[in-house]
């Protein structure tokens, strides 16, 4: 993997805000890099593939103007769930998350390796990843499942009375704490047949390496894809930034902190829309697009923006091939003896604030597991004339046979 692609993988895994900035001064030190074992590097590559696939699906199924996902958050929540999957359900996880033939041990160690390094990568960037598992009071959970997630995902595991009206708030409070109150009221209700919640929370707060001067911020026109216009506050900064331009778009890279993390802003070329770019995005296309980039003196004019986004990821994940995990045929026998549970909801919520000083972003993902409902029984209602017989089963001899044209019950 070349240097640019390597940095891209690291930052994509963190925020879906991509590659790393070249040094603007040869005397400056190189930004820190994640040094991963071979198997962990395969997980990063898998996450990069999953990033574009998930983002495309979410955009295709959303009518909101402003969309944001954290592939890393979704991947960690599903990674914990993966520890309980078996059979064809495990196969589906491997296909959707691109684990290939990695063993559970290799997957777990890779997530652990990546998490440990990302959160300590840049002292100037506040970045945290937190995981938790909440299961219904009295529900039998296999010790191997709990131990694996505690060991490799540093998951906080708690038994909780889901019937208590405060249970929902307990989970929401944990999410709010881990995201610095940026992800609030995420879990809306706890259904009566819910047995487990697997939760990931990510928080990111970083100053630009080259801050925008607030006094240079001016209001200007923003042109929407539908042709209408709006007003936005445009920040300005001048400097040497990594720059890319081709027939599809132009892009500038804005570094944070010591340049370990950065944001890439892509402007579609004339005659092309952001939606069309998203439809073309995949791992190969991404690496091809950014195969040639260079440092350029640029005045960057970027609008300030802040918004939250919440989405149920059931349909996007089902479309990507994880349908079996959302069905009554799901096999999570690695979580509880006999299985009998399935993913009922994957809730995803994000927040971002981009302004002159830097960027604050957060995300959380909840995987909700419920018990498989007993199938609705067929109804056989003998409310018309019927025939009956009584037989001896070993020989098949019929002892009685009759017809009821109008049932009556009384003294004979």
PyMOL commands that set and color helices and strands:
alter all, ss='L'
color gray80, all
select helices_A, chain A and resi 3-15+38-60+71-82+87-97+104-118+143-153+167-178+214-216+274-280+283-289+314-326
alter helices_A, ss='H'
color red, helices_A
select strands_A, chain A and resi 125-136+156-160+194-207+218-223+229-245+249-255+262-268+294-303+305-312+341-354+358-371+386-391+398-404
alter strands_A, ss='S'
color yellow, strands_A
deselect
rebuild
show_as cartoon
